[in-house]
């Protein structure tokens, strides 16, 4: 099949190699990936809107080489939007994709993007995140049953705080919960995230926050507070993941966690789910939580002799 043109609102995006197989488990193609993102259009734009976004590109499909792309690929049309971010470690800048409309997502897919990894800040205040991310990351021998147990604890603590959490599968083995907050400095959001993680750890024998320990129990689940560090990213809600099954990081209701499996959500199943339920994260901007109580917990832990947040080791996925 030759190149095809796809209309997205008032834009036309030319898709080359539309029949190239990207996901070998069921044989879905590049064009299937485009059609998936069109089917969840409002949701993926809501997840990415105004945020610096790193792209995970697979030019020959997910079994081939993976490119972590910070800068917008060359040849972008004039309607693609960017935000300039600075990387102090290298004293460099990059103009990263900044999505405001669905055609920009589709153009990124034309450039072989499978995964979208946005910052937890927006371009109006790049150094001030407005999204606190709770990342439940199971260890090598941990399982989904452990994730389920810890998710209940996370929900319990959020309820006690009066915070509204928006859960989603990671598209891998874990689960993420997002909480909208007023813009705060990265250091404060990370301190708050660690204080929350420590409280979850106190309430669950399954949990660790000591991810750097060599003797860490491989069956433990790490509450990865470092995902709130500057330039750390996780796959967006509705982002496809770069695996053969084309799993999707999918918003879920809290009550669904006990009944679902991560593999339930793929580009083959999510479109119908989205058509039925819509975007389960649509109301996130209306549920803003002030993290002041968490910063008080962080001060309390520090006064009790708890170690400060460990320095993150590179950019996470």
RANOR-V841910 format. One record per pair of residues at least 4 apart in sequence whose ideal C-beta (glycine too) atoms are under 7 Angstrom apart, sorted by sequence separation. I is the first residue (numbers start at 1). J is the second residue. D is the distance in Angstrom with one decimal. If there is no record, write none. Layout:
BEGIN
i=I j=J d=D
i=I j=J d=D
END
This chain:
BEGIN
i=28 j=32 d=3.9
i=30 j=34 d=6.7
i=31 j=35 d=6.3
i=32 j=36 d=6.4
i=33 j=37 d=6.8
i=34 j=38 d=6.4
i=35 j=39 d=6.4
i=36 j=40 d=6.9
i=37 j=41 d=6.9
i=40 j=44 d=5.4
i=41 j=45 d=6.2
i=42 j=46 d=6.1
i=43 j=47 d=6.4
i=44 j=48 d=6.2
i=45 j=49 d=5.8
i=58 j=62 d=5.1
i=60 j=64 d=3.4
i=69 j=73 d=6.5
i=72 j=76 d=5.4
i=76 j=80 d=4.0
i=100 j=104 d=6.8
i=102 j=106 d=6.4
i=103 j=107 d=6.3
i=104 j=108 d=6.6
i=105 j=109 d=6.6
i=106 j=110 d=6.6
i=107 j=111 d=6.7
i=109 j=113 d=5.4
i=121 j=125 d=6.1
i=138 j=142 d=3.4
i=142 j=146 d=4.8
i=144 j=148 d=6.4
i=145 j=149 d=6.7
i=146 j=150 d=6.3
i=147 j=151 d=6.1
i=148 j=152 d=7.0
i=150 j=154 d=6.3
i=151 j=155 d=6.3
i=152 j=156 d=6.4
i=153 j=157 d=6.5
i=154 j=158 d=6.3
i=155 j=159 d=6.3
i=156 j=160 d=6.6
i=157 j=161 d=6.4
i=170 j=174 d=4.2
i=184 j=188 d=4.6
i=186 j=190 d=6.2
i=187 j=191 d=6.3
i=188 j=192 d=6.3
i=189 j=193 d=6.2
i=190 j=194 d=6.4
i=191 j=195 d=6.5
i=192 j=196 d=6.5
i=193 j=197 d=6.3
i=194 j=198 d=6.3
i=195 j=199 d=6.7
i=196 j=200 d=6.6
i=197 j=201 d=6.2
i=198 j=202 d=6.5
i=199 j=203 d=6.8
i=200 j=204 d=6.0
i=216 j=220 d=6.3
i=235 j=239 d=4.2
i=243 j=247 d=6.0
i=252 j=256 d=4.4
i=256 j=260 d=5.1
i=260 j=264 d=5.2
i=265 j=269 d=6.2
i=266 j=270 d=6.6
i=269 j=273 d=6.3
i=270 j=274 d=5.8
i=271 j=275 d=6.4
i=272 j=276 d=6.4
i=273 j=277 d=5.9
i=274 j=278 d=6.8
i=278 j=282 d=6.5
i=283 j=287 d=6.1
i=291 j=295 d=6.0
i=292 j=296 d=6.5
i=293 j=297 d=6.6
i=294 j=298 d=6.5
i=295 j=299 d=6.6
i=296 j=300 d=6.4
i=297 j=301 d=6.3
i=298 j=302 d=6.4
i=299 j=303 d=6.3
i=300 j=304 d=6.4
i=302 j=306 d=6.0
i=7 j=12 d=5.6
i=8 j=13 d=5.9
i=23 j=28 d=4.3
i=28 j=33 d=6.7
i=48 j=53 d=5.6
i=59 j=64 d=6.6
i=60 j=65 d=7.0
i=87 j=92 d=5.1
i=99 j=104 d=4.9
i=108 j=113 d=4.1
i=121 j=126 d=5.2
i=138 j=143 d=6.8
i=158 j=163 d=4.5
i=170 j=175 d=6.1
i=184 j=189 d=5.2
i=211 j=216 d=6.8
i=227 j=232 d=5.2
i=252 j=257 d=6.2
i=264 j=269 d=6.6
i=265 j=270 d=5.5
i=301 j=306 d=3.9
i=21 j=27 d=5.7
i=22 j=28 d=6.2
i=58 j=64 d=6.0
i=59 j=65 d=6.8
i=99 j=105 d=6.0
i=121 j=127 d=6.8
i=169 j=175 d=5.9
i=170 j=176 d=5.6
i=201 j=207 d=4.4
i=210 j=216 d=6.4
i=226 j=232 d=6.2
i=235 j=241 d=6.2
i=240 j=246 d=5.6
i=241 j=247 d=4.9
i=5 j=12 d=5.3
i=6 j=13 d=5.1
i=22 j=29 d=6.2
i=37 j=44 d=5.9
i=86 j=93 d=5.2
i=87 j=94 d=7.0
i=97 j=104 d=6.9
i=121 j=128 d=5.9
i=158 j=165 d=4.6
i=200 j=207 d=5.5
i=201 j=208 d=6.6
i=227 j=234 d=5.7
i=21 j=29 d=5.6
i=22 j=30 d=5.5
i=58 j=66 d=5.8
i=72 j=80 d=6.3
i=85 j=93 d=6.6
i=121 j=129 d=4.4
i=122 j=130 d=6.4
i=138 j=146 d=5.9
i=167 j=175 d=6.2
i=168 j=176 d=5.3
i=201 j=209 d=5.2
i=208 j=216 d=6.1
i=240 j=248 d=5.5
i=241 j=249 d=6.6
i=252 j=260 d=6.2
i=5 j=14 d=5.4
i=6 j=15 d=5.7
i=20 j=29 d=6.0
i=84 j=93 d=5.4
i=85 j=94 d=5.8
i=120 j=129 d=4.3
i=121 j=130 d=6.5
i=138 j=147 d=5.8
i=208 j=217 d=6.9
i=19 j=29 d=5.2
i=20 j=30 d=4.9
i=56 j=66 d=6.2
i=57 j=67 d=4.3
i=72 j=82 d=5.2
i=155 j=165 d=6.7
i=167 j=177 d=4.8
i=238 j=248 d=6.5
i=239 j=249 d=5.0
i=3 j=14 d=5.5
i=4 j=15 d=5.2
i=18 j=29 d=6.4
i=22 j=33 d=5.7
i=84 j=95 d=5.3
i=85 j=96 d=5.7
i=97 j=108 d=6.3
i=120 j=131 d=4.0
i=136 j=147 d=5.6
i=154 j=165 d=7.0
i=166 j=177 d=6.6
i=198 j=209 d=5.7
i=211 j=222 d=4.8
i=238 j=249 d=6.8
i=3 j=15 d=6.2
i=18 j=30 d=5.5
i=19 j=31 d=6.7
i=56 j=68 d=6.2
i=57 j=69 d=5.4
i=165 j=177 d=4.3
i=166 j=178 d=4.7
i=197 j=209 d=4.7
i=208 j=220 d=4.3
i=237 j=249 d=6.1
i=3 j=16 d=4.7
i=17 j=30 d=5.9
i=18 j=31 d=3.7
i=82 j=95 d=4.0
i=83 j=96 d=5.9
i=120 j=133 d=5.7
i=207 j=220 d=6.7
i=211 j=224 d=6.8
i=236 j=249 d=6.7
i=4 j=18 d=5.0
i=54 j=68 d=6.5
i=55 j=69 d=4.3
i=82 j=96 d=6.1
i=136 j=150 d=5.6
i=165 j=179 d=5.4
i=206 j=220 d=6.4
i=207 j=221 d=5.5
i=208 j=222 d=5.5
i=209 j=223 d=5.8
i=235 j=249 d=4.5
i=237 j=251 d=5.2
i=3 j=18 d=6.9
i=15 j=30 d=6.7
i=54 j=69 d=6.7
i=82 j=97 d=6.3
i=83 j=98 d=4.2
i=136 j=151 d=6.7
i=164 j=179 d=6.9
i=194 j=209 d=6.8
i=206 j=221 d=5.2
i=247 j=262 d=6.6
i=250 j=265 d=3.9
i=15 j=31 d=6.1
i=54 j=70 d=5.4
i=82 j=98 d=5.4
i=151 j=167 d=7.0
i=163 j=179 d=5.3
i=207 j=223 d=5.8
i=209 j=225 d=6.9
i=247 j=263 d=6.4
i=1 j=18 d=5.5
i=81 j=98 d=4.7
i=248 j=265 d=4.8
i=1 j=19 d=4.4
i=245 j=263 d=6.6
i=247 j=265 d=6.2
i=248 j=266 d=6.0
i=15 j=34 d=5.9
i=81 j=100 d=5.6
i=247 j=266 d=5.4
i=248 j=267 d=6.2
i=134 j=154 d=6.1
i=246 j=266 d=5.1
i=250 j=270 d=5.8
i=245 j=266 d=5.8
i=246 j=267 d=4.4
i=201 j=223 d=6.8
i=248 j=270 d=4.8
i=71 j=94 d=4.7
i=72 j=95 d=5.6
i=81 j=104 d=6.7
i=154 j=177 d=5.9
i=200 j=223 d=5.5
i=70 j=94 d=4.4
i=71 j=95 d=5.9
i=72 j=96 d=6.7
i=79 j=103 d=7.0
i=80 j=104 d=5.6
i=151 j=175 d=5.9
i=71 j=96 d=6.8
i=72 j=97 d=5.2
i=98 j=123 d=5.3
i=70 j=96 d=5.7
i=197 j=223 d=3.7
i=4 j=31 d=6.8
i=80 j=107 d=6.2
i=147 j=174 d=6.3
i=240 j=267 d=5.8
i=253 j=280 d=6.7
i=6 j=34 d=6.1
i=147 j=175 d=5.3
i=197 j=225 d=4.7
i=251 j=279 d=7.0
i=252 j=280 d=6.9
i=251 j=280 d=3.7
i=77 j=107 d=6.8
i=251 j=281 d=4.9
i=52 j=83 d=5.0
i=194 j=225 d=4.3
i=193 j=225 d=3.9
i=52 j=85 d=5.1
i=138 j=173 d=5.1
i=190 j=225 d=6.2
i=193 j=228 d=4.5
i=22 j=58 d=6.7
i=138 j=174 d=5.7
i=137 j=174 d=4.9
i=73 j=111 d=4.6
i=136 j=174 d=5.0
i=190 j=228 d=4.6
i=22 j=61 d=4.3
i=23 j=62 d=6.0
i=24 j=63 d=6.2
i=135 j=174 d=6.6
i=136 j=175 d=4.6
i=157 j=196 d=6.7
i=189 j=228 d=4.8
i=190 j=229 d=5.6
i=21 j=61 d=5.8
i=22 j=62 d=5.9
i=83 j=123 d=3.7
i=20 j=61 d=6.4
i=85 j=126 d=6.0
i=135 j=176 d=5.5
i=54 j=96 d=6.6
i=55 j=97 d=6.4
i=134 j=176 d=6.6
i=157 j=199 d=5.6
i=53 j=96 d=5.8
i=83 j=126 d=6.6
i=133 j=176 d=6.2
i=134 j=177 d=4.1
i=157 j=200 d=6.0
i=186 j=229 d=6.5
i=52 j=96 d=4.1
i=53 j=97 d=4.5
i=186 j=230 d=4.5
i=237 j=281 d=5.3
i=53 j=98 d=6.8
i=133 j=178 d=5.8
i=52 j=98 d=6.3
i=53 j=99 d=6.3
i=154 j=200 d=5.9
i=51 j=98 d=6.9
i=131 j=178 d=5.7
i=132 j=179 d=4.5
i=153 j=200 d=5.3
i=50 j=98 d=6.2
i=131 j=180 d=6.2
i=132 j=181 d=5.2
i=49 j=99 d=6.1
i=50 j=100 d=6.7
i=130 j=180 d=6.4
i=150 j=200 d=6.8
i=153 j=203 d=5.1
i=48 j=99 d=3.9
i=49 j=100 d=6.3
i=130 j=181 d=5.9
i=153 j=204 d=4.8
i=62 j=114 d=6.4
i=130 j=182 d=6.8
i=55 j=108 d=5.9
i=59 j=112 d=4.5
i=130 j=183 d=4.8
i=45 j=99 d=6.1
i=57 j=111 d=6.5
i=58 j=112 d=5.7
i=129 j=183 d=6.8
i=150 j=204 d=5.6
i=57 j=112 d=4.5
i=128 j=183 d=3.6
i=129 j=184 d=6.4
i=149 j=204 d=6.8
i=45 j=101 d=6.6
i=57 j=113 d=5.1
i=58 j=114 d=5.1
i=128 j=184 d=6.1
i=150 j=206 d=5.6
i=45 j=102 d=5.5
i=56 j=113 d=6.8
i=128 j=185 d=6.2
i=129 j=186 d=6.0
i=132 j=189 d=5.8
i=149 j=206 d=5.8
i=150 j=207 d=5.8
i=55 j=113 d=4.4
i=56 j=114 d=6.0
i=125 j=183 d=4.7
i=127 j=185 d=6.9
i=176 j=234 d=6.1
i=56 j=115 d=3.7
i=127 j=186 d=6.8
i=45 j=105 d=6.8
i=129 j=189 d=4.9
i=132 j=192 d=6.6
i=146 j=206 d=5.0
i=41 j=102 d=4.4
i=44 j=105 d=5.7
i=55 j=116 d=6.7
i=56 j=117 d=6.5
i=132 j=193 d=6.1
i=134 j=196 d=6.9
i=53 j=116 d=5.7
i=54 j=117 d=4.4
i=53 j=117 d=6.6
i=171 j=235 d=5.6
i=53 j=118 d=4.6
i=170 j=235 d=6.7
i=52 j=118 d=6.9
i=51 j=118 d=3.8
i=52 j=119 d=4.5
i=11 j=79 d=6.5
i=37 j=105 d=5.4
i=38 j=106 d=7.0
i=48 j=116 d=5.9
i=51 j=119 d=5.1
i=171 j=239 d=6.9
i=37 j=106 d=6.3
i=168 j=237 d=5.1
i=172 j=241 d=6.5
i=48 j=118 d=5.1
i=51 j=121 d=6.9
i=171 j=241 d=3.7
i=47 j=118 d=6.8
i=51 j=122 d=5.5
i=52 j=123 d=6.7
i=150 j=221 d=5.3
i=34 j=106 d=5.8
i=37 j=109 d=6.0
i=50 j=122 d=4.2
i=50 j=123 d=5.3
i=50 j=124 d=6.8
i=52 j=126 d=6.6
i=147 j=221 d=6.6
i=34 j=109 d=5.3
i=146 j=221 d=5.2
i=33 j=109 d=5.7
i=171 j=247 d=4.6
i=141 j=218 d=4.5
i=142 j=219 d=5.2
i=171 j=248 d=5.8
i=139 j=217 d=6.8
i=140 j=218 d=4.5
i=141 j=219 d=4.8
i=142 j=220 d=6.6
i=171 j=249 d=3.9
i=139 j=218 d=4.6
i=142 j=221 d=5.3
i=170 j=249 d=5.6
i=139 j=219 d=5.8
i=169 j=249 d=5.9
i=232 j=312 d=6.3
i=33 j=114 d=6.8
i=139 j=220 d=5.1
i=168 j=249 d=5.6
i=169 j=250 d=5.0
i=139 j=221 d=6.5
i=168 j=250 d=5.8
i=233 j=315 d=7.0
i=138 j=221 d=4.9
i=139 j=222 d=6.6
i=168 j=251 d=4.5
i=169 j=252 d=6.3
i=229 j=312 d=4.4
i=232 j=315 d=5.9
i=137 j=221 d=6.7
i=168 j=252 d=6.2
i=225 j=309 d=6.7
i=231 j=315 d=5.7
i=232 j=316 d=4.7
i=136 j=221 d=5.8
i=137 j=222 d=4.6
i=166 j=251 d=6.7
i=167 j=252 d=5.6
i=226 j=312 d=4.3
i=136 j=223 d=6.3
i=137 j=224 d=4.7
i=167 j=254 d=6.1
i=134 j=223 d=6.8
i=135 j=224 d=4.0
i=173 j=262 d=6.4
i=227 j=316 d=5.9
i=13 j=103 d=6.1
i=167 j=257 d=6.8
i=172 j=262 d=6.8
i=226 j=316 d=6.6
i=9 j=101 d=6.7
i=11 j=103 d=3.7
i=22 j=114 d=6.9
i=135 j=227 d=4.4
i=9 j=102 d=6.5
i=13 j=106 d=4.7
i=169 j=262 d=5.1
i=8 j=102 d=5.4
i=9 j=103 d=6.1
i=13 j=107 d=5.2
i=16 j=110 d=6.9
i=133 j=227 d=5.0
i=8 j=103 d=4.0
i=15 j=110 d=5.3
i=133 j=228 d=5.8
i=14 j=110 d=6.9
i=132 j=228 d=6.4
i=169 j=265 d=5.8
i=13 j=110 d=5.7
i=8 j=106 d=5.1
i=196 j=294 d=5.6
i=199 j=297 d=6.6
i=212 j=310 d=5.4
i=129 j=228 d=6.8
i=135 j=234 d=6.2
i=155 j=254 d=5.5
i=192 j=291 d=4.4
i=195 j=294 d=4.9
i=6 j=106 d=6.2
i=133 j=234 d=6.4
i=192 j=294 d=3.6
i=195 j=297 d=3.8
i=192 j=295 d=5.5
i=195 j=298 d=4.1
i=198 j=301 d=6.1
i=180 j=284 d=5.1
i=191 j=295 d=6.4
i=194 j=298 d=6.7
i=180 j=285 d=6.0
i=151 j=257 d=5.0
i=178 j=284 d=6.5
i=182 j=288 d=6.2
i=192 j=298 d=6.2
i=195 j=301 d=6.0
i=180 j=287 d=5.8
i=181 j=288 d=6.5
i=184 j=291 d=6.6
i=188 j=295 d=6.3
i=191 j=298 d=4.3
i=120 j=228 d=6.5
i=180 j=288 d=5.0
i=181 j=289 d=5.6
i=182 j=290 d=6.5
i=148 j=257 d=5.6
i=180 j=289 d=6.7
i=148 j=258 d=5.7
i=179 j=289 d=5.4
i=181 j=291 d=5.3
i=119 j=233 d=6.2
i=118 j=233 d=6.4
i=166 j=281 d=4.9
i=194 j=309 d=5.0
i=117 j=233 d=3.7
i=117 j=234 d=6.6
i=144 j=261 d=6.4
i=117 j=235 d=5.9
i=118 j=236 d=5.3
i=144 j=262 d=6.5
i=166 j=284 d=5.2
i=191 j=309 d=6.4
i=116 j=235 d=7.0
i=117 j=236 d=6.9
i=190 j=309 d=5.5
i=115 j=235 d=5.4
i=116 j=236 d=4.8
i=116 j=239 d=4.7
i=164 j=287 d=3.8
i=115 j=239 d=5.3
i=115 j=240 d=6.5
i=164 j=289 d=6.8
i=114 j=240 d=5.4
i=115 j=241 d=6.1
i=163 j=289 d=4.1
i=115 j=242 d=5.6
i=114 j=242 d=4.9
i=161 j=293 d=5.9
i=87 j=231 d=6.8
i=132 j=291 d=6.5
i=66 j=242 d=6.2
i=54 j=233 d=5.5
i=62 j=242 d=4.6
i=62 j=243 d=6.1
i=62 j=244 d=6.3
i=58 j=242 d=5.7
i=56 j=242 d=5.9
i=48 j=236 d=5.6
i=47 j=236 d=4.0
i=47 j=237 d=4.1
i=47 j=238 d=5.9
i=44 j=236 d=6.7
i=43 j=237 d=6.4
i=44 j=238 d=4.4
i=43 j=238 d=4.6
i=40 j=238 d=4.6
i=36 j=240 d=6.6
i=33 j=240 d=6.6
i=28 j=246 d=5.7
i=25 j=244 d=4.3
i=24 j=244 d=5.0
i=25 j=245 d=4.6
i=23 j=244 d=5.8
i=23 j=245 d=6.9
i=23 j=246 d=4.1
i=40 j=270 d=6.6
i=36 j=267 d=4.1
i=40 j=271 d=6.8
i=43 j=274 d=6.4
i=39 j=271 d=3.8
i=46 j=279 d=5.9
i=33 j=267 d=6.8
i=40 j=274 d=4.9
i=47 j=281 d=6.8
i=32 j=267 d=6.6
i=36 j=271 d=6.4
i=39 j=274 d=6.2
i=46 j=281 d=6.4
i=43 j=279 d=3.9
i=46 j=282 d=6.4
i=42 j=279 d=5.6
i=43 j=281 d=7.0
i=28 j=267 d=6.1
i=26 j=268 d=6.3
END
